[in-house]
Amino acid sequence: MRVLRSTAVILALIMMSAPKAAFGQAQSQPAAVAPEHQEMAAKRAKERERINNCQKQATEQKILPRDRPQFVINCLDGASERNQPSVIAPEYQELAAKRAKEKERVDNCQRQASEQKVLPRDRPQFVINCLDNSAANMTTDKRGEREANPNK
């Protein structure tokens, strides 16, 4: 039993120290291409180069991994814009604008919470109070506008 164990250890040490190509692993040399397939191979090489260039651009622009595939597709199509504007149906534009204003208010309150270093456990209540205060300010502002311009 000891002989088998020591033999296995010696074999493992030999395999680890031997060059990788010696054990049947392929070396990194490009395979020869048949003459009838050289045109296709050249086309694929150009395409691979374009993809690699788009990947480099994505890395340079620090594109998030979740957005990278779409960025590469747009890059390959030749689209120059990173974020193409989403199209909102006319009947939903008013709701989208309202939601954007609400999101801006929430982001502003979150920013204030960060600046004031509010504890995570107190943060939701802080944001709620902040939103209530900003809503109260908006209604006072509208009343002030009405009083200043009674024609509206």
VEXFIRO-997134 format. One record per residue: residue number from 1; x, y, z of N, C-alpha, C in turn; residue in three letters. Coordinates in Angstrom, 2 decimals, padded with zeros to 5 digits, always signed. Layout:
BEGIN
(atom NUM; (X; Y; Z); (X; Y; Z); (X; Y; Z); "ALA") ...
This chain:
BEGIN
(atom 1; (+000.82; -001.18; +000.00); (+000.00; +000.00; +000.00); (+000.87; +001.25; +000.00); "MET") (atom 2; (+001.96; +001.23; +000.77); (+002.86; +002.37; +000.80); (+003.54; +002.58; -000.54); "ARG") (atom 3; (+003.82; +001.51; -001.21); (+004.47; +001.60; -002.51); (+003.55; +002.30; -003.51); "VAL") (atom 4; (+002.28; +001.94; -003.52); (+001.33; +002.59; -004.42); (+001.20; +004.07; -004.11); "LEU") (atom 5; (+001.13; +004.40; -002.83); (+001.00; +005.79; -002.44); (+002.22; +006.60; -002.88); "ARG") (atom 6; (+003.40; +006.08; -002.62); (+004.63; +006.80; -002.99); (+004.76; +006.90; -004.51); "SER") (atom 7; (+004.31; +005.87; -005.23); (+004.35; +005.91; -006.69); (+003.41; +006.99; -007.21); "THR") (atom 8; (+002.24; +007.10; -006.63); (+001.27; +008.11; -007.05); (+001.81; +009.51; -006.78); "ALA") (atom 9; (+002.47; +009.70; -005.65); (+003.05; +011.01; -005.32); (+004.16; +011.35; -006.30); "VAL") (atom 10; (+004.99; +010.40; -006.62); (+006.09; +010.64; -007.57); (+005.54; +010.98; -008.95); "ILE") (atom 11; (+004.52; +010.24; -009.40); (+003.90; +010.53; -010.70); (+003.29; +011.93; -010.72); "LEU") (atom 12; (+002.64; +012.30; -009.65); (+002.04; +013.64; -009.58); (+003.13; +014.71; -009.65); "ALA") (atom 13; (+004.23; +014.51; -008.96); (+005.33; +015.49; -008.99); (+005.95; +015.58; -010.38); "LEU") (atom 14; (+006.08; +014.47; -011.05); (+006.64; +014.47; -012.40); (+005.71; +015.21; -013.36); "ILE") (atom 15; (+004.41; +014.95; -013.25); (+003.45; +015.61; -014.14); (+003.43; +017.12; -013.92); "MET") (atom 16; (+003.57; +017.54; -012.66); (+003.55; +018.97; -012.37); (+004.80; +019.67; -012.87); "MET") (atom 17; (+005.93; +018.97; -012.85); (+007.18; +019.61; -013.25); (+007.46; +019.50; -014.75); "SER") (atom 18; (+006.81; +018.59; -015.44); (+007.03; +018.40; -016.87); (+006.36; +019.51; -017.67); "ALA") (atom 19; (+006.91; +019.84; -018.85); (+006.27; +020.85; -019.70); (+004.87; +020.39; -020.10); "PRO") (atom 20; (+003.98; +021.32; -020.24); (+002.57; +021.00; -020.52); (+002.39; +020.31; -021.87); "LYS") (atom 21; (+003.13; +020.70; -022.87); (+002.98; +020.11; -024.21); (+003.37; +018.65; -024.22); "ALA") (atom 22; (+004.15; +018.22; -023.26); (+004.60; +016.84; -023.22); (+003.46; +015.88; -022.93); "ALA") (atom 23; (+002.39; +016.36; -022.31); (+001.29; +015.49; -021.96); (+000.10; +015.64; -022.88); "PHE") (atom 24; (+000.32; +016.01; -024.12); (-000.71; +016.02; -025.13); (-001.53; +017.30; -025.21); "GLY") (atom 25; (-001.17; +018.32; -024.44); (-001.91; +019.57; -024.54); (-001.42; +020.35; -025.74); "GLN") (atom 26; (-002.33; +020.95; -026.43); (-002.00; +021.66; -027.66); (-001.18; +022.91; -027.37); "ALA") (atom 27; (-000.24; +023.17; -028.24); (+000.54; +024.39; -028.12); (-000.22; +025.52; -028.80); "GLN") (atom 28; (+000.14; +026.75; -028.49); (-000.62; +027.89; -029.00); (-000.10; +028.35; -030.36); "SER") (atom 29; (+000.00; +027.45; -031.30); (+000.37; +027.82; -032.66); (-000.89; +027.77; -033.52); "GLN") (atom 30; (-001.08; +028.76; -034.38); (-002.27; +028.73; -035.22); (-002.25; +027.54; -036.17); "PRO") (atom 31; (-003.41; +026.95; -036.35); (-003.52; +025.79; -037.23); (-003.46; +026.26; -038.69); "ALA") (atom 32; (-002.94; +025.42; -039.54); (-002.87; +025.75; -040.96); (-004.29; +025.74; -041.54); "ALA") (atom 33; (-004.56; +026.69; -042.41); (-005.89; +026.82; -043.01); (-005.81; +026.32; -044.45); "VAL") (atom 34; (-006.78; +025.52; -044.80); (-006.84; +025.01; -046.17); (-007.03; +026.18; -047.13); "ALA") (atom 35; (-006.47; +026.10; -048.33); (-006.56; +027.22; -049.29); (-007.99; +027.65; -049.60); "PRO") (atom 36; (-008.92; +026.71; -049.64); (-010.30; +027.08; -049.98); (-011.00; +027.81; -048.83); "GLU") (atom 37; (-010.42; +027.78; -047.63); (-011.05; +028.43; -046.47); (-010.28; +029.68; -046.02); "HIS") (atom 38; (-009.26; +030.07; -046.74); (-008.45; +031.21; -046.31); (-009.24; +032.51; -046.35); "GLN") (atom 39; (-010.11; +032.67; -047.33); (-010.91; +033.89; -047.42); (-011.83; +034.02; -046.21); "GLU") (atom 40; (-012.46; +032.90; -045.85); (-013.35; +032.91; -044.71); (-012.56; +033.16; -043.42); "MET") (atom 41; (-011.38; +032.57; -043.31); (-010.54; +032.77; -042.13); (-010.10; +034.22; -042.01); "ALA") (atom 42; (-009.80; +034.86; -043.14); (-009.41; +036.27; -043.12); (-010.58; +037.15; -042.70); "ALA") (atom 43; (-011.77; +036.81; -043.19); (-012.97; +037.56; -042.82); (-013.24; +037.45; -041.32); "LYS") (atom 44; (-013.08; +036.24; -040.78); (-013.29; +036.04; -039.35); (-012.24; +036.76; -038.52); "ARG") (atom 45; (-011.01; +036.80; -039.02); (-009.94; +037.50; -038.30); (-010.25; +039.00; -038.23); "ALA") (atom 46; (-010.74; +039.57; -039.34); (-011.12; +041.00; -039.34); (-012.26; +041.25; -038.36); "LYS") (atom 47; (-013.24; +040.36; -038.38); (-014.38; +040.51; -037.47); (-013.94; +040.41; -036.01); "GLU") (atom 48; (-013.05; +039.46; -035.73); (-012.53; +039.29; -034.37); (-011.77; +040.55; -033.94); "ARG") (atom 49; (-011.04; +041.15; -034.86); (-010.29; +042.37; -034.57); (-011.25; +043.52; -034.24); "GLU") (atom 50; (-012.34; +043.64; -035.01); (-013.33; +044.68; -034.74); (-013.97; +044.48; -033.36); "ARG") (atom 51; (-014.28; +043.23; -033.03); (-014.87; +042.93; -031.72); (-013.90; +043.30; -030.61); "ILE") (atom 52; (-012.64; +042.95; -030.78); (-011.63; +043.28; -029.77); (-011.49; +044.79; -029.61); "ASN") (atom 53; (-011.56; +045.54; -030.71); (-011.49; +047.00; -030.62); (-012.69; +047.54; -029.84); "ASN") (atom 54; (-013.87; +047.00; -030.10); (-015.06; +047.44; -029.37); (-014.94; +047.08; -027.88); "CYS") (atom 55; (-014.38; +045.92; -027.59); (-014.17; +045.54; -026.19); (-013.20; +046.49; -025.51); "GLN") (atom 56; (-012.15; +046.90; -026.22); (-011.20; +047.86; -025.66); (-011.88; +049.19; -025.38); "LYS") (atom 57; (-012.73; +049.63; -026.32); (-013.47; +050.88; -026.11); (-014.37; +050.77; -024.88); "GLN") (atom 58; (-015.01; +049.63; -024.72); (-015.89; +049.43; -023.57); (-015.09; +049.50; -022.27); "ALA") (atom 59; (-013.90; +048.93; -022.28); (-013.05; +048.97; -021.10); (-012.59; +050.39; -020.81); "THR") (atom 60; (-012.19; +051.12; -021.86); (-011.73; +052.50; -021.68); (-012.85; +053.39; -021.16); "GLU") (atom 61; (-014.08; +053.16; -021.62); (-015.21; +053.97; -021.20); (-015.85; +053.46; -019.91); "GLN") (atom 62; (-015.27; +052.39; -019.35); (-015.74; +051.80; -018.10); (-017.23; +051.43; -018.17); "LYS") (atom 63; (-017.58; +050.73; -019.23); (-018.95; +050.26; -019.40); (-019.19; +049.12; -018.41); "ILE") (atom 64; (-020.33; +049.14; -017.75); (-020.67; +048.08; -016.80); (-020.81; +046.75; -017.52); "LEU") (atom 65; (-020.48; +045.65; -016.84); (-020.58; +044.33; -017.48); (-021.97; +044.03; -018.03); "PRO") (atom 66; (-023.02; +044.48; -017.33); (-024.36; +044.19; -017.82); (-024.69; +044.95; -019.10); "ARG") (atom 67; (-024.01; +046.09; -019.34); (-024.26; +046.90; -020.53); (-023.27; +046.61; -021.66); "ASP") (atom 68; (-022.25; +045.84; -021.39); (-021.18; +045.61; -022.36); (-021.64; +044.93; -023.65); "ARG") (atom 69; (-022.46; +043.87; -023.57); (-022.89; +043.23; -024.84); (-023.62; +044.19; -025.77); "PRO") (atom 70; (-024.53; +045.00; -025.21); (-025.27; +045.95; -026.04); (-024.33; +047.01; -026.61); "GLN") (atom 71; (-023.34; +047.43; -025.80); (-022.37; +048.42; -026.28); (-021.59; +047.85; -027.45); "PHE") (atom 72; (-021.14; +046.60; -027.35); (-020.36; +045.98; -028.43); (-021.21; +045.84; -029.69); "VAL") (atom 73; (-022.47; +045.47; -029.52); (-023.37; +045.36; -030.68); (-023.52; +046.71; -031.36); "ILE") (atom 74; (-023.76; +047.77; -030.56); (-023.88; +049.11; -031.13); (-022.59; +049.55; -031.80); "ASN") (atom 75; (-021.47; +049.20; -031.18); (-020.17; +049.57; -031.74); (-019.96; +048.88; -033.08); "CYS") (atom 76; (-020.30; +047.60; -033.16); (-020.14; +046.87; -034.42); (-021.08; +047.39; -035.50); "LEU") (atom 77; (-022.26; +047.86; -035.09); (-023.21; +048.43; -036.05); (-022.81; +049.83; -036.49); "ASP") (atom 78; (-021.88; +050.43; -035.74); (-021.41; +051.77; -036.10); (-022.17; +052.87; -035.39); "GLY") (atom 79; (-022.99; +052.51; -034.39); (-023.72; +053.54; -033.63); (-022.73; +054.28; -032.75); "ALA") (atom 80; (-022.72; +055.60; -032.84); (-021.74; +056.37; -032.10); (-022.21; +056.71; -030.70); "SER") (atom 81; (-023.53; +056.75; -030.46); (-024.04; +057.13; -029.16); (-023.95; +055.94; -028.20); "GLU") (atom 82; (-023.55; +056.24; -026.96); (-023.47; +055.19; -025.95); (-024.86; +054.84; -025.44); "ARG") (atom 83; (-025.61; +055.84; -025.05); (-026.97; +055.61; -024.56); (-027.94; +056.19; -025.57); "ASN") (atom 84; (-028.63; +055.33; -026.25); (-029.60; +055.83; -027.20); (-030.89; +056.14; -026.44); "GLN") (atom 85; (-031.53; +057.25; -026.75); (-032.71; +057.63; -025.98); (-033.83; +056.61; -026.16); "PRO") (atom 86; (-034.51; +056.35; -025.05); (-035.64; +055.43; -025.15); (-036.84; +056.20; -025.68); "SER") (atom 87; (-037.67; +055.52; -026.39); (-038.84; +056.14; -026.97); (-040.02; +055.89; -026.03); "VAL") (atom 88; (-040.70; +056.96; -025.67); (-041.85; +056.84; -024.78); (-043.09; +057.17; -025.59); "ILE") (atom 89; (-044.07; +056.31; -025.49); (-045.32; +056.52; -026.22); (-045.95; +057.84; -025.76); "ALA") (atom 90; (-046.57; +058.57; -026.69); (-047.12; +059.88; -026.35); (-048.09; +059.86; -025.16); "PRO") (atom 91; (-048.87; +058.81; -025.03); (-049.84; +058.76; -023.94); (-049.19; +058.57; -022.57); "GLU") (atom 92; (-047.90; +058.17; -022.55); (-047.20; +057.96; -021.28); (-046.16; +059.03; -020.99); "TYR") (atom 93; (-046.01; +060.01; -021.86); (-044.97; +061.02; -021.65); (-045.23; +061.85; -020.39); "GLN") (atom 94; (-046.47; +062.17; -020.13); (-046.79; +062.95; -018.93); (-046.44; +062.17; -017.67); "GLU") (atom 95; (-046.79; +060.88; -017.66); (-046.47; +060.04; -016.50); (-044.96; +059.88; -016.34); "LEU") (atom 96; (-044.26; +059.76; -017.46); (-042.81; +059.61; -017.41); (-042.16; +060.87; -016.86); "ALA") (atom 97; (-042.66; +062.03; -017.25); (-042.12; +063.29; -016.73); (-042.38; +063.40; -015.23); "ALA") (atom 98; (-043.59; +062.99; -014.81); (-043.93; +063.03; -013.39); (-043.02; +062.09; -012.60); "LYS") (atom 99; (-042.80; +060.91; -013.14); (-041.92; +059.93; -012.48); (-040.48; +060.45; -012.42); "ARG") (atom 100; (-040.03; +061.12; -013.45); (-038.67; +061.66; -013.46); (-038.51; +062.72; -012.38); "ALA") (atom 101; (-039.54; +063.58; -012.20); (-039.48; +064.60; -011.14); (-039.46; +063.95; -009.77); "LYS") (atom 102; (-040.28; +062.92; -009.60); (-040.32; +062.21; -008.32); (-038.98; +061.55; -008.02); "GLU") (atom 103; (-038.40; +060.95; -009.03); (-037.10; +060.29; -008.86); (-036.03; +061.32; -008.51); "LYS") (atom 104; (-036.10; +062.48; -009.13); (-035.14; +063.54; -008.84); (-035.28; +063.98; -007.37); "GLU") (atom 105; (-036.52; +064.09; -006.88); (-036.74; +064.46; -005.48); (-036.17; +063.41; -004.54); "ARG") (atom 106; (-036.42; +062.13; -004.84); (-035.92; +061.05; -004.00); (-034.39; +061.04; -004.01); "VAL") (atom 107; (-033.80; +061.21; -005.19); (-032.33; +061.24; -005.29); (-031.76; +062.40; -004.49); "ASP") (atom 108; (-032.44; +063.54; -004.54); (-032.00; +064.70; -003.79); (-032.03; +064.41; -002.28); "ASN") (atom 109; (-033.10; +063.78; -001.81); (-033.20; +063.42; -000.40); (-032.14; +062.39; -000.01); "CYS") (atom 110; (-031.89; +061.42; -000.90); (-030.84; +060.42; -000.63); (-029.48; +061.11; -000.53); "GLN") (atom 111; (-029.24; +062.07; -001.42); (-027.99; +062.82; -001.40); (-027.84; +063.59; -000.08); "ARG") (atom 112; (-028.95; +064.22; +000.36); (-028.91; +064.94; +001.63); (-028.62; +063.99; +002.79); "GLN") (atom 113; (-029.21; +062.80; +002.76); (-028.96; +061.82; +003.81); (-027.49; +061.42; +003.83); "ALA") (atom 114; (-026.89; +061.28; +002.66); (-025.47; +060.93; +002.60); (-024.61; +062.06; +003.12); "SER") (atom 115; (-024.95; +063.30; +002.73); (-024.17; +064.46; +003.18); (-024.25; +064.63; +004.69); "GLU") (atom 116; (-025.42; +064.35; +005.27); (-025.60; +064.49; +006.71); (-025.20; +063.24; +007.48); "GLN") (atom 117; (-024.71; +062.23; +006.75); (-024.24; +060.97; +007.33); (-025.28; +060.33; +008.25); "LYS") (atom 118; (-026.50; +060.21; +007.70); (-027.59; +059.58; +008.43); (-027.32; +058.08; +008.52); "VAL") (atom 119; (-027.56; +057.51; +009.69); (-027.34; +056.08; +009.88); (-028.28; +055.27; +008.98); "LEU") (atom 120; (-027.84; +054.11; +008.52); (-028.68; +053.30; +007.63); (-030.05; +052.97; +008.23); "PRO") (atom 121; (-030.11; +052.75; +009.54); (-031.40; +052.41; +010.15); (-032.36; +053.60; +010.15); "ARG") (atom 122; (-031.81; +054.83; +010.14); (-032.64; +056.04; +010.16); (-032.90; +056.61; +008.77); "ASP") (atom 123; (-032.24; +056.08; +007.79); (-032.29; +056.65; +006.44); (-033.69; +056.64; +005.83); "ARG") (atom 124; (-034.45; +055.53; +005.88); (-035.79; +055.56; +005.27); (-036.69; +056.65; +005.86); "PRO") (atom 125; (-036.67; +056.80; +007.19); (-037.50; +057.82; +007.81); (-037.02; +059.22; +007.42); "GLN") (atom 126; (-035.71; +059.40; +007.31); (-035.17; +060.69; +006.88); (-035.66; +061.04; +005.49); "PHE") (atom 127; (-035.61; +060.06; +004.58); (-036.03; +060.30; +003.19); (-037.53; +060.61; +003.15); "VAL") (atom 128; (-038.33; +059.89; +003.94); (-039.78; +060.15; +003.97); (-040.05; +061.57; +004.44); "ILE") (atom 129; (-039.37; +061.97; +005.53); (-039.56; +063.34; +006.05); (-039.10; +064.37; +005.03); "ASN") (atom 130; (-037.99; +064.09; +004.38); (-037.47; +065.01; +003.36); (-038.46; +065.16; +002.21); "CYS") (atom 131; (-039.04; +064.04; +001.76); (-040.02; +064.10; +000.68); (-041.27; +064.86; +001.11); "LEU") (atom 132; (-041.71; +064.65; +002.36); (-042.86; +065.39; +002.87); (-042.58; +066.89; +002.89); "ASP") (atom 133; (-041.36; +067.24; +003.35); (-040.99; +068.67; +003.40); (-040.91; +069.27; +002.01); "ASN") (atom 134; (-040.36; +068.53; +001.07); (-040.25; +069.07; -000.28); (-041.64; +069.18; -000.93); "SER") (atom 135; (-042.54; +068.25; -000.61); (-043.91; +068.34; -001.14); (-044.62; +069.55; -000.54); "ALA") (atom 136; (-044.41; +069.80; +000.76); (-045.02; +070.97; +001.41); (-044.47; +072.25; +000.80); "ALA") (atom 137; (-043.17; +072.28; +000.51); (-042.57; +073.46; -000.11); (-043.12; +073.70; -001.51); "ASN") (atom 138; (-043.37; +072.60; -002.24); (-043.90; +072.75; -003.59); (-045.31; +073.33; -003.57); "MET") (atom 139; (-046.14; +072.89; -002.60); (-047.50; +073.43; -002.54); (-047.49; +074.88; -002.11); "THR") (atom 140; (-046.56; +075.25; -001.21); (-046.46; +076.67; -000.81); (-045.98; +077.50; -001.98); "THR") (atom 141; (-045.06; +076.99; -002.75); (-044.56; +077.72; -003.92); (-045.69; +077.95; -004.92); "ASP") (atom 142; (-046.53; +076.95; -005.13); (-047.63; +077.10; -006.09); (-048.65; +078.12; -005.59); "LYS") (atom 143; (-048.90; +078.12; -004.25); (-049.83; +079.11; -003.69); (-049.26; +080.51; -003.86); "ARG") (atom 144; (-047.96; +080.65; -003.63); (-047.31; +081.95; -003.77); (-047.39; +082.43; -005.20); "GLY") (atom 145; (-047.27; +081.53; -006.16); (-047.38; +081.92; -007.58); (-048.79; +082.38; -007.90); "GLU") (atom 146; (-049.78; +081.69; -007.32); (-051.18; +082.05; -007.59); (-051.50; +083.44; -007.00); "ARG") (atom 147; (-050.97; +083.68; -005.79); (-051.23; +084.97; -005.15); (-050.54; +086.10; -005.93); "GLU") (atom 148; (-049.36; +085.83; -006.45); (-048.63; +086.84; -007.20); (-049.26; +087.08; -008.57); "ALA") (atom 149; (-049.77; +086.00; -009.18); (-050.41; +086.09; -010.51); (-051.84; +085.58; -010.40); "ASN") (atom 150; (-052.79; +086.39; -010.00); (-054.16; +085.91; -009.83); (-054.85; +085.58; -011.15); "PRO") (atom 151; (-054.27; +085.93; -012.29); (-054.89; +085.64; -013.58); (-054.79; +084.17; -013.96); "ASN") (atom 152; (-053.93; +083.43; -013.33); (-053.72; +082.01; -013.71); (-054.83; +081.14; -013.24); "LYS") 
